[in-house]
Every structure is written in C-alpha cells, then in structure tokens.
Amino acid sequence: MKFLKENLYLVLSILLGVILLLPLFQTGFFPVHDDTQIARVAQMQKSLSDGHFPVRWVDDLGYGYGYPIFNFYAPLAYYVGALFTFLGFTPLVSTKIMMGIGFLLASIGMYLFGKSVWGKTAGFVSSVVYTYFFYHALNFYVRGAVAETWAYGLLPFLFWSLWELYKKEKLRYVIYGMLAYAGIILSHNLSAFLITPFYLVCLFLISLTQREWKKKIITFLPLIGGGMLSAFYSIPALFEMGYTNVVSQIEGKGSIYSDHFVCLSQFWYSPWGFGGSTQGCLDGISFQINKVILVAVLGSLVILLLKRNKESTKLLLVLVSFLFFSLFMMTEYSLSVWKLFDPLRYLQFPWRYFQIVGLVIALIIGGGVGEILKSKLIHKYLKVVGVLILVVFIIATHFKLFNPQFYIYDYRDESSKDVIRFTISSISDEYLPQSFIKPQSSNDLPDEIFTVNSGDVETEYVEISTDKKLLKVKSSGKSQIRLNIAYFPAWEIILDGKKIKPDVQNGLYIVELENGDHTIDINYRQTFIENVGTAISFISFLLLVLGIIKVWKRKLL
C-alpha cells in the first residue's frame, strides 16, 4: 500500500496507457503499413537459437537468400520480442508484448520527466498528454512503426536523466543517460539522428552552468557512453550500407523528403486516416495537433511567462525554441536547411519531428498545471477539478485514434517459412545486394542451399545454421554451382580446406568445382568494421559495469 500511495500517479499513467492497448489482447492482429514485425521477431529468435550473436544475419528473409537486416535495422525491440518466444509465447503474441512494452515506455518515461521538472501531478498530466498524443497513435496503429514507437518511449528517459544530472549531479544519472541514449540508437537509428542535435544543445547549455572542467566532461558522458554501448550496431550500420540496397529507401519513389512536408493547415486540421504520406496537403494520414492540446499549450505558456521565475523562463525558452524549430523543419519553408545539410535526407519524412513536438508540448502543459497547483489564489478543489477536466478532455478527444482500422481474427502466420521467404521478403528487400535480381513469384525461390549451374553435382551432406553452412558434395567432372546466399563480405567460403574468393553474379556466390568429392565450409565471420563496433561495445560495457561497482562502493550513486 505504501508503494501504491507513493507511486499512485505512475500507476495511473501506466493504466491509462494499457487501456490504449486493448486491441492487442484480441485474437489475431491488425494490418499496419510495416507488416513485417512478426516475421522479424521469428527470424531474430531463429538466429539467436543458432548461437548467432550479436544477431546480424537472418536466413529466410531476402527471398530465402538471407541478408544482414540487424546490421542496419535497429534490433533492440526484436531482441525483446525474441526473448518472449524463448519463454514459450508464439511469435505473434511475442510481437504484441514487444509492441506493448515499447508503447508503455512513453507513459513511464514522461511521468518521470514531468515529475522531476514540475512535480507529481504535473508529471501525470505530462504523461497523459505524451501517451495520448496523436503521433503515438499514428506510429502504433497506422504505420506499425515498432522501432520508432520504442524510440518515442525512450526519449523522455533521455532528457529526464539529463535534467536529474543537472539538478542533483549524481553519477547514477550519467548511467541512466548512457542506457537511454544507447537504447534510442538501438531502437531506431533515424530517431537517434533526429534527436541528437537537440540533446547536444541541452548538454552544451548545461555545461555552461558548470565551472569545473570535470563536471563539464561528466555532462557529456551519457552521449559518449551511449554511443559506445551501441557501437556494435551503429558502426556497421553507418559504414557497411554500401553492400546493400538501403540507399533505395531514401531515393526511391515515396521516400524523398521533399514530398513529405506538412502544410501549415494540416497542423490545424487534417482528417484521420490509414493511408500514406504523399506530396501536397491531401495525405492519407493526419498531422493534426488536437485543438484541446493547442489551447492547453497556449494557456500554459501564458501561466509560465507570468511566473517570471528565472530558471523556468530559461527552460521555457529552450522548449519553445525546440517546438518552433521542429514545426518549421516539417514545412516546406525549411527546404533550404534540408538541402544545406544533406544527411537530413536519410530521415525520409520531415514529420518525424513530431517526436520532439510531442515531448515539448507534454512538458509545457505539465508546467502550466504545476504552476496552477502552486497558486494560492485558486481554491484547492478548483485546482483538482481543473486538472481532472483537462485530463478527461485529452483522453476523450484522443481515445478514438488508438484503434486499428479493422481486425483480422484469422491473421496469417507470418512466422512460417513460406510466408517469410516471399510475402514478407517482397515488402522489405532493401538489405539485399544492389545487383540482386528479385524473384517474381514464390516458384522462383531456391529449394536448396545451392543450385547447379553446369555439370553434375550430387549432395552427400548438408548442415545449415544461421552463420554456418557445411556442404559435402560430389562433382562428376568440372561443374559450377551457385550458393543461394546473398553476397555480404562477412561470409568466408572454404573449399576443401582452402579459403577462396568466388565470383559474385547478381549478388550471389559462384563456386567452380573439379571432379571428385568436395567440402564447402561457409561461415559468417564478422568483418573488420563489425569487430571494431563489437569491441567498442564490449569494452564500454565492461567499463560501465566496473564504474557502477566503483561508485556504488563509494556511495556516489
């Protein structure tokens, strides 16, 4: 009872989030834009079962030729999903649990952040605003953007840990910050790319308040440490994308950022929909910021400005700057900025800045509520009624958004090998080599680990796991086989005990065989880049553990 009494608002925040997840408790599933989640969880589980760690390669995606999806697509959520499959849940149920956890992170993180800045009640209001923000519904029930949902949930933890470090100067918040920043990178690298400049500004501003150089350095440790912890993923993702067709995601039709600016009128009104983003002002999805939220933001700004507290005014200036900059970056008026900083094109959709907008709006409204609660001019019962009315209005006007377009009770088994190899692979094939020729139907998929191009080859023994394939074959005369494994430099091919560099045609390996018996040993060996990233993460993890032990003993946490 003591815990419940002390954490009542946190419990309420979580419960109000759980209510929005009720569709997950039904049998079956609902359609979303990124309809690959179950397959990715199943493939993560398969790779882990084969002892492939950190997971980079999956066998069945890529039309059965495999590809290094988790070298480029942030893996954190799928590690969590796979964990639940090991606990006995089906891939479908594990996917639902994975999605629910990512969703509820927003409720918990925003409560902690709002509470730290404004107080418990204000933190609760901030949590409701952030959890019920339309972009959260858009990512979850329309886009099915699991990775971005996780990043959205971890974002408040990042700034909460920074605020706590600024106020209390405890090393525990350095650790929390490292974990939160690494978590965002490992959840959705594009969100990390978007968020980092805002985070850097906050780090710089806080460092200006520190007189000692030691404290200035400590302020930046969460950024450095988080980057190092996630290096096993981020370094290969950055330096090895040229081996795949990932670039098609920013240059292909529908992915060019200039086609996805938000019209000013859409911030005020755009109908809710389950379609897609397109050029102009008639998108199939909504970018409307609820009018109740807008009124609450304006009211909170007035209240906070009237307070004229030096520290809160500085914070408000930063928040408003972030808000207007984010809104600006979503409109065509920012085109020159996008052109000036070319890497911004990797964001694909300018409206991803709604992540920052949601965070800022939630914190501003929480601040307004916090100041009202402190006021001696308003009767306490009126304060309670006012806060209750605001929360009810936010829930009432947003609740309808948190529902799928429709539900499929006999949802297809996306964890089955046949569905993954063609249906799901057709949705997401950008991690294959650029020269790869895509199969036109499921009949074109390979049945075996190799295909005989010429000559006569008989299979004597085959052993296949995610990162190791062992073939024993007999060739009658000279022959040529094609290994049905997509090219990636991590694959090491040993023919009869000797490492070879076979030709690569259309993104697949070609092996020449002489007459006789042969052993072909194929192993996934981390590339130099992958080894560097893994080593940095491993060393930084050890340093983190040693640091925790040291500061714990010195009672600095």
C-alpha positions as CSV (number, residue, x, y, z in Angstrom):
1,M,0.0,0.0,0.0
2,K,2.9,2.3,0.8
3,F,4.3,1.8,-2.7
4,L,0.9,2.4,-4.3
5,K,0.4,5.6,-2.3
6,E,3.8,7.0,-3.2
7,N,3.5,6.0,-6.9
8,L,-0.2,6.5,-7.5
9,Y,0.3,8.8,-10.4
10,L,2.8,6.5,-12.0
11,V,0.4,3.5,-11.7
12,L,-2.4,5.7,-13.2
13,S,-0.2,6.7,-16.0
14,I,0.6,3.1,-16.9
15,L,-3.1,2.0,-16.6
16,L,-4.2,4.8,-18.9
17,G,-1.6,3.6,-21.3
18,V,-2.7,-0.1,-21.0
19,I,-6.3,1.0,-21.9
20,L,-5.0,2.1,-25.3
21,L,-3.5,-1.4,-25.9
22,L,-6.8,-3.3,-25.6
23,P,-6.8,-4.2,-29.3
24,L,-3.6,-6.2,-28.7
25,F,-5.5,-8.6,-26.3
26,Q,-7.8,-9.9,-29.1
27,T,-7.0,-13.0,-31.1
28,G,-5.4,-12.3,-34.4
29,F,-3.8,-9.0,-35.4
30,F,-4.5,-5.8,-37.4
31,P,-2.9,-4.5,-40.6
32,V,-0.3,-1.7,-40.5
33,H,2.0,-0.1,-43.0
34,D,5.1,-2.1,-41.9
35,D,3.5,-5.5,-41.9
36,T,6.8,-7.4,-41.1
37,Q,7.0,-7.3,-37.3
38,I,6.1,-10.9,-36.6
39,A,8.5,-12.2,-39.2
40,R,11.4,-10.1,-37.8
41,V,10.7,-11.4,-34.3
42,A,10.6,-15.0,-35.6
43,Q,13.8,-14.5,-37.5
44,M,15.6,-12.9,-34.5
45,Q,14.6,-15.9,-32.4
46,K,15.9,-18.4,-35.1
47,S,19.2,-16.6,-35.3
48,L,19.7,-16.5,-31.6
49,S,18.7,-20.2,-31.3
50,D,21.6,-20.9,-33.8
51,G,24.0,-19.1,-31.5
52,H,24.4,-16.1,-33.8
53,F,25.2,-13.1,-31.5
54,P,25.0,-10.2,-31.9
55,V,22.4,-11.0,-34.5
56,R,23.2,-9.5,-37.8
57,W,22.1,-12.1,-40.4
58,V,18.8,-13.9,-40.9
59,D,18.3,-16.8,-43.2
60,D,14.8,-16.7,-44.6
61,L,14.2,-13.1,-45.3
62,G,15.6,-11.9,-48.6
63,Y,13.6,-14.5,-50.6
64,G,15.4,-17.3,-48.7
65,Y,18.8,-16.0,-49.7
66,G,19.2,-14.2,-46.3
67,Y,20.5,-10.7,-45.5
68,P,22.1,-8.8,-42.7
69,I,18.9,-6.9,-41.6
70,F,20.0,-6.4,-38.0
71,N,23.2,-4.7,-39.2
72,F,21.0,-1.9,-40.5
73,Y,17.6,-2.1,-38.9
74,A,17.8,-1.3,-35.2
75,P,17.5,-4.6,-33.3
76,L,16.5,-3.7,-29.6
77,A,12.8,-4.3,-29.9
78,Y,13.3,-7.6,-31.7
79,Y,15.7,-8.9,-29.1
80,V,12.9,-8.2,-26.6
81,G,10.3,-9.9,-28.8
82,A,12.6,-12.9,-29.3
83,L,13.1,-13.2,-25.5
84,F,9.3,-13.9,-25.1
85,T,9.4,-16.6,-27.8
86,F,12.1,-18.4,-25.7
87,L,9.7,-18.1,-22.8
88,G,7.1,-20.1,-24.7
89,F,5.0,-17.5,-26.4
90,T,4.2,-17.7,-30.1
91,P,5.9,-15.1,-32.4
92,L,2.5,-13.3,-32.8
93,V,2.0,-13.0,-29.0
94,S,5.6,-12.1,-28.5
95,T,5.3,-9.3,-31.1
96,K,2.2,-8.0,-29.3
97,I,4.1,-8.0,-26.0
98,M,7.1,-6.3,-27.6
99,M,4.9,-3.6,-29.1
100,G,3.1,-3.1,-25.8
101,I,6.3,-2.6,-23.8
102,G,7.6,0.0,-26.3
103,F,4.3,1.8,-26.1
104,L,4.2,2.0,-22.3
105,L,7.7,3.3,-22.1
106,A,6.3,6.6,-23.1
107,S,3.9,6.7,-20.2
108,I,6.5,5.8,-17.6
109,G,9.3,8.0,-19.1
110,M,7.2,11.1,-19.5
111,Y,5.8,10.8,-16.0
112,L,9.4,10.6,-14.5
113,F,10.5,13.6,-16.6
114,G,7.4,15.8,-15.9
115,K,7.5,14.9,-12.2
116,S,11.2,15.8,-12.0
117,V,10.7,19.2,-13.5
118,W,7.2,20.2,-12.2
119,G,6.0,17.7,-9.6
120,K,3.9,14.5,-9.4
121,T,0.6,15.8,-10.5
122,A,2.1,17.8,-13.4
123,G,4.2,14.8,-14.3
124,F,1.0,12.7,-14.5
125,V,-0.6,15.3,-16.8
126,S,2.5,15.4,-19.0
127,S,2.4,11.6,-19.2
128,V,-1.2,11.6,-20.3
129,V,-0.5,14.3,-23.0
130,Y,2.5,12.4,-24.3
131,T,0.9,9.0,-24.3
132,Y,-2.3,10.2,-25.9
133,F,-0.5,12.4,-28.4
134,F,-1.8,11.7,-31.9
135,Y,1.7,10.8,-33.3
136,H,1.9,7.9,-30.8
137,A,-1.3,6.5,-32.2
138,L,-0.1,7.1,-35.8
139,N,3.1,5.2,-35.2
140,F,1.4,2.3,-33.4
141,Y,-2.0,1.6,-35.1
142,V,-1.4,3.1,-38.6
143,R,2.2,2.8,-39.5
144,G,3.1,-0.1,-37.3
145,A,6.4,1.6,-36.7
146,V,7.6,-0.5,-33.8
147,A,11.1,0.8,-33.8
148,E,10.0,4.5,-33.7
149,T,7.5,3.7,-31.0
150,W,10.3,2.4,-28.9
151,A,12.4,5.5,-29.6
152,Y,9.4,7.7,-28.7
153,G,9.1,5.8,-25.4
154,L,12.8,6.1,-24.5
155,L,13.0,9.8,-25.5
156,P,11.7,11.2,-22.1
157,F,14.1,8.9,-20.2
158,L,17.0,10.6,-22.0
159,F,16.0,14.1,-21.1
160,W,14.8,13.1,-17.6
161,S,18.3,11.6,-16.8
162,L,19.9,14.8,-18.1
163,W,17.6,17.1,-16.0
164,E,18.3,15.0,-12.9
165,L,22.1,15.1,-13.6
166,Y,21.8,18.9,-13.9
167,K,19.9,19.3,-10.6
168,K,21.5,16.6,-8.4
169,E,24.9,15.9,-10.0
170,K,24.6,12.2,-9.2
171,L,26.6,9.7,-11.3
172,R,23.6,7.4,-11.5
173,Y,22.0,9.7,-14.0
174,V,25.1,9.5,-16.2
175,I,24.5,5.8,-16.3
176,Y,20.7,6.2,-17.0
177,G,21.6,8.7,-19.7
178,M,24.0,6.3,-21.4
179,L,21.5,3.5,-21.3
180,A,18.7,5.7,-22.6
181,Y,20.8,7.1,-25.5
182,A,22.1,3.7,-26.4
183,G,18.5,2.4,-26.2
184,I,17.3,5.0,-28.7
185,I,20.1,4.3,-31.1
186,L,19.4,0.5,-30.9
187,S,15.6,1.1,-31.2
188,H,15.6,3.5,-34.2
189,N,18.7,4.9,-35.6
190,L,16.8,7.6,-37.6
191,S,15.2,8.9,-34.4
192,A,18.6,9.0,-32.7
193,F,19.9,11.0,-35.7
194,L,16.9,13.4,-35.3
195,I,17.1,13.7,-31.5
196,T,20.9,14.1,-31.1
197,P,21.2,17.8,-32.1
198,F,18.5,18.7,-29.6
199,Y,20.3,16.6,-27.0
200,L,23.6,18.3,-27.8
201,V,22.1,21.7,-27.4
202,C,20.9,20.7,-23.9
203,L,24.2,19.2,-23.0
204,F,26.0,22.4,-24.1
205,L,23.7,24.7,-22.2
206,I,24.1,22.7,-19.0
207,S,27.9,22.5,-19.4
208,L,27.9,26.4,-19.5
209,T,26.5,26.3,-15.9
210,Q,29.4,24.2,-14.7
211,R,32.5,25.9,-13.6
212,E,34.7,22.8,-13.2
213,W,36.0,21.1,-16.3
214,K,35.5,17.8,-14.7
215,K,31.8,18.4,-14.3
216,K,31.6,19.7,-17.9
217,I,33.1,16.5,-19.2
218,I,30.7,14.4,-17.0
219,T,27.8,16.2,-18.6
220,F,28.7,14.8,-22.0
221,L,29.4,11.3,-20.8
222,P,25.9,10.0,-21.4
223,L,26.2,10.9,-25.1
224,I,29.7,9.4,-25.4
225,G,28.9,6.3,-23.4
226,G,25.6,5.7,-25.1
227,G,27.3,5.9,-28.5
228,M,30.0,3.5,-27.4
229,L,27.5,1.0,-26.0
230,S,25.6,0.9,-29.2
231,A,28.7,0.8,-31.5
232,F,28.3,-2.9,-32.3
233,Y,25.2,-1.8,-34.3
234,S,25.7,1.8,-35.3
235,I,29.3,1.5,-36.8
236,P,28.4,-1.3,-39.2
237,A,25.1,0.4,-40.0
238,L,27.0,3.5,-41.0
239,F,29.9,2.0,-42.8
240,E,28.6,-1.1,-44.5
241,M,25.3,0.1,-46.0
242,G,27.0,0.2,-49.4
243,Y,26.9,-3.6,-49.6
244,T,23.1,-3.4,-49.6
245,N,20.4,-1.5,-51.4
246,V,19.5,0.5,-48.3
247,V,20.0,3.7,-50.2
248,S,16.9,2.9,-52.2
249,Q,14.9,3.8,-49.1
250,I,15.8,7.5,-49.5
251,E,16.0,7.7,-53.2
252,G,13.0,5.6,-54.3
253,K,9.5,6.7,-55.1
254,G,7.7,7.7,-51.9
255,S,10.8,8.2,-49.8
256,I,12.1,11.6,-50.9
257,Y,11.8,14.0,-48.0
258,S,10.7,16.9,-50.2
259,D,7.5,15.0,-51.0
260,H,6.5,14.8,-47.3
261,F,6.5,18.3,-45.9
262,V,3.4,19.1,-43.8
263,C,1.2,22.0,-44.9
264,L,0.5,24.6,-42.2
265,S,-3.2,24.0,-42.5
266,Q,-2.6,20.3,-41.6
267,F,-1.4,21.2,-38.2
268,W,-4.8,22.7,-37.5
269,Y,-6.9,20.2,-39.5
270,S,-6.3,17.0,-41.4
271,P,-8.7,14.1,-41.2
272,W,-7.6,10.9,-39.5
273,G,-6.8,8.1,-42.0
274,F,-4.9,4.8,-42.5
275,G,-3.4,5.7,-45.9
276,G,0.1,7.0,-46.5
277,S,2.1,10.3,-46.7
278,T,2.3,11.9,-50.1
279,Q,3.1,15.2,-51.8
280,G,0.9,18.1,-51.1
281,C,-1.8,18.6,-48.4
282,L,-4.0,15.6,-49.1
283,D,-2.2,12.9,-47.2
284,G,-3.9,9.7,-46.2
285,I,-2.7,10.2,-42.6
286,S,-3.3,13.0,-40.2
287,F,-0.9,15.6,-38.9
288,Q,-3.4,17.5,-36.9
289,I,-2.5,18.7,-33.4
290,N,-5.6,18.4,-31.3
291,K,-7.2,21.8,-30.5
292,V,-7.6,20.9,-26.8
293,I,-3.8,20.4,-26.8
294,L,-3.2,23.7,-28.6
295,V,-5.4,25.6,-26.1
296,A,-3.6,23.9,-23.2
297,V,-0.2,24.8,-24.6
298,L,-1.1,28.4,-25.1
299,G,-2.6,28.7,-21.6
300,S,0.4,27.0,-20.1
301,L,2.8,29.4,-21.9
302,V,0.9,32.4,-20.5
303,I,0.9,31.0,-17.0
304,L,4.6,30.1,-17.1
305,L,5.6,33.5,-18.5
306,L,3.6,35.3,-15.9
307,K,5.5,33.5,-13.2
308,R,8.8,35.2,-14.2
309,N,11.0,32.6,-12.5
310,K,14.5,32.8,-13.9
311,E,15.1,29.1,-14.2
312,S,11.7,28.2,-15.5
313,T,11.9,31.1,-18.0
314,K,15.2,29.7,-19.3
315,L,13.7,26.2,-19.6
316,L,10.6,27.6,-21.3
317,L,12.8,29.5,-23.8
318,V,14.6,26.2,-24.8
319,L,11.3,24.3,-25.0
320,V,9.6,27.0,-27.2
321,S,12.7,27.1,-29.4
322,F,12.6,23.4,-29.9
323,L,8.9,23.5,-30.6
324,F,9.1,26.1,-33.3
325,F,12.2,24.7,-34.9
326,S,10.6,21.3,-35.1
327,L,7.4,22.7,-36.6
328,F,9.5,24.7,-39.0
329,M,11.5,21.6,-40.1
330,M,8.3,19.8,-41.0
331,T,7.2,22.5,-43.5
332,E,8.4,23.4,-47.0
333,Y,9.8,26.7,-45.6
334,S,12.8,24.6,-44.3
335,L,13.7,23.2,-47.7
336,S,16.9,25.3,-47.8
337,V,18.0,23.8,-44.5
338,W,17.4,20.2,-45.7
339,K,19.4,21.0,-48.9
340,L,22.2,22.5,-46.9
341,F,22.6,19.5,-44.6
342,D,22.4,16.6,-47.0
343,P,22.4,13.8,-44.3
344,L,18.9,15.0,-43.3
345,R,17.6,13.2,-46.3
346,Y,18.0,10.0,-44.5
347,L,15.1,11.0,-42.2
348,Q,12.8,10.4,-45.3
349,F,9.8,12.1,-43.6
350,P,10.1,15.6,-42.1
351,W,7.1,14.9,-40.0
352,R,9.3,12.6,-37.8
353,Y,9.9,15.8,-35.9
354,F,6.6,15.3,-34.2
355,Q,8.6,13.2,-31.7
356,I,10.2,16.4,-30.3
357,V,6.9,18.3,-30.7
358,G,5.1,15.7,-28.5
359,L,7.8,15.8,-25.8
360,V,7.9,19.6,-25.7
361,I,4.1,20.0,-25.7
362,A,3.7,17.5,-22.9
363,L,6.3,19.2,-20.7
364,I,4.9,22.7,-21.3
365,I,1.3,21.6,-20.4
366,G,2.7,19.9,-17.3
367,G,4.4,23.1,-16.4
368,G,1.2,25.1,-16.7
369,V,-0.6,22.6,-14.5
370,G,2.3,22.7,-12.0
371,E,2.1,26.4,-11.6
372,I,-1.7,26.4,-11.2
373,L,-1.4,23.9,-8.4
374,K,1.1,26.1,-6.6
375,S,-1.1,29.2,-6.9
376,K,-2.6,30.4,-3.6
377,L,-5.3,32.4,-5.5
378,I,-7.2,29.3,-6.6
379,H,-9.1,27.1,-4.2
380,K,-7.6,23.6,-4.0
381,Y,-10.9,21.9,-5.0
382,L,-11.0,24.1,-8.1
383,K,-7.4,23.1,-8.9
384,V,-8.4,19.4,-8.7
385,V,-11.5,19.9,-10.8
386,G,-9.5,21.9,-13.4
387,V,-6.8,19.2,-13.7
388,L,-9.4,16.5,-13.9
389,I,-11.3,18.3,-16.7
390,L,-8.1,18.7,-18.7
391,V,-7.1,15.1,-18.4
392,V,-10.7,13.9,-19.3
393,F,-10.8,16.2,-22.3
394,I,-7.4,15.0,-23.5
395,I,-8.4,11.3,-23.2
396,A,-11.9,11.9,-24.7
397,T,-10.6,13.7,-27.8
398,H,-7.7,11.3,-28.4
399,F,-9.0,7.8,-27.4
400,K,-10.7,7.1,-30.7
401,L,-7.4,7.4,-32.5
402,F,-5.9,4.4,-30.7
403,N,-7.8,1.8,-32.6
404,P,-6.8,-0.2,-35.7
405,Q,-8.6,0.3,-39.0
406,F,-10.0,-3.2,-38.7
407,Y,-9.1,-6.5,-37.1
408,I,-8.2,-9.8,-38.8
409,Y,-9.0,-12.7,-36.4
410,D,-7.6,-15.4,-38.7
411,Y,-4.4,-13.5,-39.3
412,R,-1.9,-15.3,-41.5
413,D,1.1,-17.0,-39.8
414,E,3.9,-14.5,-40.6
415,S,6.4,-16.7,-38.7
416,S,6.0,-19.5,-41.2
417,K,9.0,-20.0,-43.5
418,D,6.9,-19.9,-46.7
419,V,5.3,-16.5,-45.8
420,I,8.6,-15.0,-44.7
421,R,10.5,-16.2,-47.8
422,F,8.3,-14.4,-50.3
423,T,5.3,-12.4,-49.0
424,I,7.3,-10.6,-46.2
425,S,10.5,-10.5,-48.3
426,S,8.6,-8.7,-51.0
427,I,7.8,-5.9,-48.5
428,S,11.3,-5.5,-47.2
429,D,14.1,-6.4,-49.6
430,E,16.4,-3.4,-49.3
431,Y,19.1,-5.2,-47.4
432,L,19.9,-7.4,-50.4
433,P,22.8,-6.5,-52.7
434,Q,22.1,-3.8,-55.3
435,S,22.8,-6.3,-58.1
436,F,20.4,-8.9,-56.8
437,I,17.6,-9.9,-59.2
438,K,14.3,-10.2,-57.3
439,P,12.2,-13.3,-57.8
440,Q,8.9,-12.7,-59.5
441,S,6.9,-15.4,-57.7
442,S,7.3,-18.0,-54.9
443,N,8.1,-20.6,-57.6
444,D,11.4,-18.8,-58.3
445,L,12.7,-19.3,-54.7
446,P,15.6,-21.7,-54.1
447,D,14.7,-25.1,-52.7
448,E,18.3,-26.0,-51.7
449,I,21.3,-24.2,-50.3
450,F,22.9,-24.4,-53.8
451,T,21.8,-24.6,-57.4
452,V,23.8,-26.4,-60.1
453,N,24.6,-24.0,-63.0
454,S,26.6,-26.5,-65.1
455,G,27.9,-30.1,-64.7
456,D,26.7,-32.9,-62.5
457,V,26.8,-32.4,-58.6
458,E,25.3,-34.7,-56.0
459,T,24.7,-33.8,-52.4
460,E,26.2,-36.1,-49.8
461,Y,25.8,-34.0,-46.6
462,V,24.4,-30.6,-45.7
463,E,24.4,-28.8,-42.3
464,I,22.8,-25.4,-42.2
465,S,22.5,-22.8,-39.4
466,T,22.3,-19.1,-39.5
467,D,26.0,-18.4,-39.5
468,K,27.4,-21.7,-40.7
469,K,26.7,-23.9,-43.8
470,L,28.6,-27.1,-44.3
471,L,28.3,-28.9,-47.7
472,K,29.7,-32.2,-48.8
473,V,29.2,-32.7,-52.5
474,K,30.4,-35.0,-55.3
475,S,31.1,-33.5,-58.7
476,S,31.3,-35.6,-61.9
477,G,33.8,-33.7,-63.9
478,K,34.1,-29.9,-63.9
479,S,31.0,-28.1,-62.6
480,Q,29.7,-24.8,-61.4
481,I,27.3,-24.2,-58.5
482,R,25.6,-21.1,-57.2
483,L,25.4,-20.7,-53.5
484,N,21.9,-19.4,-52.6
485,I,23.3,-16.9,-50.1
486,A,23.2,-13.2,-50.7
487,Y,26.6,-11.6,-51.0
488,F,28.0,-9.9,-48.0
489,P,31.7,-9.5,-47.1
490,A,31.3,-11.3,-43.8
491,W,30.8,-14.7,-45.5
492,E,34.0,-16.8,-45.5
493,I,34.0,-19.6,-48.0
494,I,36.4,-22.5,-47.6
495,L,36.7,-25.1,-50.4
496,D,38.4,-28.3,-49.4
497,G,40.2,-26.6,-46.6
498,K,41.4,-23.6,-48.6
499,K,39.8,-20.2,-48.3
500,I,38.6,-18.9,-51.7
501,K,37.1,-15.7,-53.2
502,P,34.4,-16.9,-55.6
503,D,32.9,-14.8,-58.3
504,V,29.7,-12.9,-57.5
505,Q,27.0,-12.8,-60.1
506,N,23.7,-10.9,-59.5
507,G,24.6,-10.7,-55.8
508,L,25.2,-14.5,-55.3
509,Y,28.3,-16.6,-55.0
510,I,29.5,-18.8,-57.8
511,V,31.8,-21.7,-57.0
512,E,33.8,-23.8,-59.5
513,L,34.3,-27.5,-58.7
514,E,36.7,-30.0,-60.1
515,N,36.0,-33.7,-60.5
516,G,35.6,-35.6,-57.2
517,D,34.4,-35.1,-53.6
518,H,34.4,-31.7,-52.1
519,T,33.7,-30.0,-48.8
520,I,32.4,-26.4,-48.8
521,D,32.6,-24.7,-45.4
522,I,30.7,-21.4,-45.3
523,N,30.9,-19.2,-42.1
524,Y,29.7,-15.8,-41.2
525,R,32.8,-14.1,-39.8
526,Q,32.4,-10.5,-38.5
527,T,34.0,-8.0,-40.8
528,F,36.7,-5.7,-39.6
529,I,34.1,-2.9,-39.2
530,E,31.8,-5.2,-37.2
531,N,34.6,-6.4,-35.0
532,V,35.6,-2.8,-34.2
533,G,32.0,-2.0,-33.3
534,T,31.6,-5.1,-31.2
535,A,34.9,-4.5,-29.4
536,I,33.9,-0.9,-28.6
537,S,30.6,-2.0,-27.2
538,F,32.1,-4.8,-25.2
539,I,34.8,-2.6,-23.7
540,S,32.4,0.2,-22.9
541,F,30.0,-2.4,-21.3
542,L,32.8,-3.7,-19.1
543,L,33.8,-0.1,-18.1
544,L,30.2,0.7,-17.3
545,V,29.9,-2.4,-15.0
546,L,33.2,-1.5,-13.3
547,G,32.1,2.1,-13.0
548,I,28.8,1.1,-11.4
549,I,30.7,-1.1,-8.9
550,K,33.2,1.6,-8.0
551,V,30.7,4.4,-7.5
552,W,28.3,2.0,-5.6
553,K,31.1,1.2,-3.1
554,R,31.9,5.0,-2.8
555,K,28.1,5.6,-2.4
556,L,28.2,8.1,-5.3
557,L,25.0,6.7,-6.9
